Amino acid sequence: MSTVGESGGIEALYPFLAPAPVDREAVVTDLCASTRRKADEIVALRRSLVALHAERLVACARAMAAAFDAGGRLFAFGNGGSSTDAQAVAQLFAAPPEPAHAVAAVGGVAAGAPVPARAEPVRAVAAVPLAQDVALLTALSNDVGYELVFARQLAALGRPGDVAMGLSTSGGSANVLNAMTEASRRGMLTVGLVGYDGGPMAQEDRVAYLFVVPSASVHRIQEAQITLCHVLWELTQRVLTGET
Amino acid sequence: MGEDPAMTAVSAAFERRMGPAAALGEDAERIVRACQDMAERFRGGGKLLVFGTGGSVADAQHVAVEFAHPVIMGKPALPAISLTTDMAVATGIARTQGLDGIFAAQLRLLAAPCDIALGVSADGDCAGVRNGLAAARALGLLTVALTGGQAAHEADHVLAVRSDDPLVVKEVHMTIYHVLWELVHVFHELEAVR
């Protein structure tokens, strides 16, 4: 007789792992079901964002496009997985997919009727992720404090009319909050992506455009946030290329 | 006055993502089998080496941080390294072996046969990732490819997103690697009591 879950209480998440002989194929079957549930969850979560954020996405895209037209740059930042998501957003704005890819077909077998692909052409925009320069990040962490690693960079690099985009699943990361405060103080356009109920980032009108992903799963929040970023990019491109 | 075309664009943009995201459910068993094999490698002392180019650089690093610094308290940290963070190494290799060789060359230096190679390619057509996976196979690693679009990658487990839009593929990749992380831990704990 085998028992599992002596560390981390995995049996709370997966009751079929509770003390019992381990039937591996039964485990596989249950994990397949759990994977399908996660796919359903993220689809439902993304769908819910349309009603929650469509108007804000349009308004934010117009404000960002106006900022870029006036010479503004995008600075994107976050911690851990959100730092890489911020990097991906900056990369998308600075080095958008080639037009061949922009006219993408919808290949989902469960997609139902095809939906028209997004418009082209695309315009590259100056965009810088703030967690990628390790010399700067470690210098600021060592000398000033980790809670100021993004705020200090914005103080050095940012100008009025730039765009500051902060990603945080909790909405409570001190360095992201401090950067938002610094960005507002400098007359930058502030955009925040958070999860749960928005946390501290949702308080006191801290950011101009706040997108809350109403989920308690860090993973689903990140997956929905990257979609919001992609849609925001697409809408910004529409404005920049004169479609809207 | 009709509806604001921008609002229509928002709905259309979200709608385009629903099919490929839901289709992931159909690939559940492929994903679970990949996790089973990955957990076995971790149990055997293997480490995870992740790589990709362009937007997938960020995903490679995201995967590595998920495994090495678990978001759920109490989960063991599992060894994972992204091959996309060191520009000195990457550009150094690129000078002599070309950009398409940056992952293969790093794998030949860093990889052990018991390791796992995970290549991420949102457009499914990245020579660097292809070469990396080929080098990993030659070395005896377990190979996993996260791809999309039409291209076929040679790997033990090919997890391909059913879309040609690299942005949509990236979004589904993120769900896949979050699931990979979670289920690898389930199998990892099962292995512990075998």
Contacts between the chains, C-beta under 8 A, distances in Angstrom:
chain1	res1	chain2	res2	distance
A	2	B	193	4.6
A	2	B	194	7.1
A	3	B	193	6.2
A	4	B	189	5.3
A	4	B	190	5.8
A	4	B	192	7.2
A	4	B	193	5.0
A	5	B	189	6.4
A	6	B	192	7.7
A	6	B	193	7.9
A	7	B	74	6.1
A	7	B	76	7.3
A	7	B	189	7.1
A	8	B	72	7.1
A	8	B	73	7.9
A	8	B	74	3.7
A	8	B	75	5.4
A	8	B	185	7.8
A	8	B	189	7.3
A	9	B	74	7.0
A	10	B	185	7.2
A	10	B	186	6.4
A	10	B	189	5.3
A	14	B	186	6.1
A	17	B	186	7.1
A	17	B	189	7.4
A	17	B	190	7.2
A	22	B	190	6.0
A	22	B	193	7.3
A	22	B	194	7.6
A	24	B	190	7.6
A	27	B	186	7.5
A	27	B	187	7.9
A	27	B	190	6.7
A	28	B	29	7.3
A	28	B	32	5.4
A	28	B	33	7.6
A	28	B	36	7.2
A	31	B	28	7.8
A	31	B	32	4.7
A	31	B	35	7.4
A	31	B	183	5.5
A	31	B	186	6.5
A	32	B	28	4.1
A	32	B	29	5.2
A	32	B	32	5.4
A	33	B	28	7.6
A	34	B	183	7.9
A	35	B	24	7.6
A	35	B	25	7.0
A	35	B	28	4.0
A	35	B	31	5.7
A	35	B	32	6.4
A	35	B	179	5.5
A	35	B	183	7.3
A	36	B	25	4.0
A	36	B	28	5.1
A	38	B	175	6.7
A	38	B	178	7.9
A	38	B	179	5.9
A	39	B	21	6.5
A	39	B	22	6.0
A	39	B	23	8.0
A	39	B	24	4.4
A	39	B	25	4.0
A	39	B	28	7.6
A	39	B	175	6.9
A	40	B	22	7.3
A	40	B	25	6.8
A	42	B	21	5.8
A	42	B	175	5.4
A	43	B	18	5.7
A	43	B	21	5.0
A	43	B	22	5.1
A	46	B	14	6.1
A	46	B	17	6.2
A	46	B	18	7.2
A	46	B	21	6.9
A	47	B	14	6.9
A	47	B	18	6.9
A	49	B	14	6.9
A	50	B	10	6.5
A	50	B	11	5.9
A	50	B	14	5.0
A	54	B	7	5.8
A	54	B	10	4.4
A	54	B	11	7.0
A	55	B	7	7.3
A	57	B	10	5.6
A	58	B	4	7.1
A	58	B	6	4.5
A	58	B	7	6.2
A	58	B	10	6.3
A	61	B	6	7.5
A	62	B	6	7.9
A	80	B	65	5.4
A	80	B	69	6.9
A	80	B	71	8.0
A	81	B	62	4.8
A	81	B	65	5.8
A	81	B	66	6.6
A	81	B	71	7.8
A	83	B	61	8.0
A	84	B	58	4.1
A	84	B	59	7.0
A	84	B	61	4.5
A	84	B	62	4.1
A	84	B	65	7.2
A	85	B	58	6.7
A	85	B	62	7.0
A	87	B	57	7.4
A	87	B	58	4.5
A	87	B	61	7.6
A	88	B	55	5.2
A	88	B	58	3.8
A	88	B	59	7.3
A	88	B	170	7.2
A	91	B	54	6.8
A	91	B	55	5.5
A	91	B	57	7.6
A	91	B	58	6.8
A	92	B	55	6.5
A	92	B	167	7.4
A	95	B	54	7.1
A	97	B	123	7.7
A	97	B	166	5.3
A	97	B	167	7.0
A	101	B	123	6.2
A	101	B	164	7.3
A	101	B	165	7.0
A	101	B	166	5.4
A	104	B	163	6.9
A	104	B	164	4.5
A	104	B	165	3.3
A	104	B	166	7.7
A	104	B	168	7.3
A	105	B	164	5.1
A	106	B	16	5.8
A	106	B	19	6.0
A	106	B	20	7.6
A	106	B	163	6.7
A	106	B	165	7.7
A	107	B	19	7.8
A	107	B	20	6.8
A	107	B	162	4.7
A	107	B	163	4.9
A	107	B	164	5.6
A	108	B	18	7.4
A	108	B	19	2.4
A	108	B	20	4.2
A	108	B	21	7.8
A	108	B	22	6.9
A	108	B	23	4.9
A	108	B	162	5.2
A	108	B	163	6.2
A	109	B	19	7.3
A	109	B	23	5.6
A	109	B	26	7.3
A	109	B	162	6.0
A	110	B	19	5.4
A	110	B	22	4.8
A	110	B	23	5.0
A	110	B	26	7.3
A	111	B	18	6.9
A	111	B	19	2.4
A	111	B	20	7.1
A	111	B	22	7.9
A	111	B	23	7.6
A	112	B	19	6.8
A	115	B	12	5.6
A	115	B	15	4.9
A	115	B	16	4.7
A	116	B	12	6.4
A	117	B	16	7.2
A	117	B	165	6.9
A	118	B	13	6.7
A	118	B	16	7.7
A	118	B	165	7.8
A	218	B	71	5.2
A	219	B	71	7.7
A	219	B	175	7.7
A	219	B	178	3.9
A	219	B	182	7.6
A	222	B	174	6.4
A	222	B	178	7.5
A	223	B	171	6.4
A	223	B	174	4.8
A	223	B	175	5.2
A	223	B	178	6.9
A	226	B	170	6.9
A	226	B	171	5.6
A	226	B	174	5.9
A	227	B	14	7.5
A	227	B	17	6.2
A	227	B	171	5.3
A	230	B	13	7.8
A	230	B	167	4.5
A	230	B	168	7.9
A	230	B	170	7.8
A	230	B	171	6.8
A	231	B	10	6.5
A	231	B	13	4.6
A	231	B	14	6.7
A	233	B	167	7.9
A	234	B	9	7.3
A	234	B	13	5.5
A	235	B	6	6.5
A	235	B	9	6.3
A	235	B	10	6.8
A	235	B	13	7.5
A	238	B	6	6.9
A	238	B	9	6.2
A	243	B	5	7.8
A	244	B	5	6.0
A	244	B	6	4.6
A	244	B	9	7.1
